[in-house]
């Protein structure tokens, strides 16, 4: 894993899981977007009260991160996938993703604050 690509703050405060060489690809091929992602994660603060407040279709955690990305010009996109069996197409919608500039997509699966960092 390319933990060396991540600032010390993120390594200290988040449990990080990388899928294939995603950090290296983002850092090298999309440096502007990589910087924006690191800024959003560094500025993000997990509030304990967000765990005890119910209701709504989107958690306050997701909303906070989405809002920070939207302020940087990111937009929500949706995969449109389908399966084809014997020339018959079947839609198979999957995840929504946040997309930065220059066509850089990133699937945000989850952020896990380490114990004691709430």
Rosetta blueprint (number, residue, H / E / L):
1 X L
2 X L
3 X H
4 X H
5 X H
6 X L
7 X L
8 X H
9 X H
10 X H
11 X H
12 X H
13 X H
14 X E
15 X E
16 X L
17 X L
18 X L
19 X L
20 X L
21 X L
22 X H
23 X H
24 X H
25 X H
26 X H
27 X H
28 X H
29 X H
30 X L
31 X H
32 X H
33 X H
34 X H
35 X H
36 X H
37 X H
38 X H
39 X H
40 X H
41 X H
42 X H
43 X H
44 X L
45 X L
46 X L
47 X L
48 X L
49 X H
50 X H
51 X H
52 X H
53 X L
54 X L
55 X L
56 X L
57 X L
58 X L
59 X L
60 X H
61 X H
62 X H
63 X H
64 X H
65 X H
66 X H
67 X H
68 X H
69 X H
70 X H
71 X H
72 X L
73 X L
74 X L
75 X E
76 X E
77 X E
78 X E
79 X L
80 X L
81 X L
82 X E
83 X E
84 X E
85 X E
86 X L
87 X L
88 X E
89 X E
90 X E
91 X E
92 X L
93 X L
94 X L
95 X L
96 X E
97 X E
98 X E
99 X E
100 X L
101 X H
102 X H
103 X H
104 X L
105 X E
106 X E
107 X L
108 X L
109 X L
110 X L
111 X L
112 X E
113 X E
114 X L
115 X L
116 X L
117 X L
118 X L
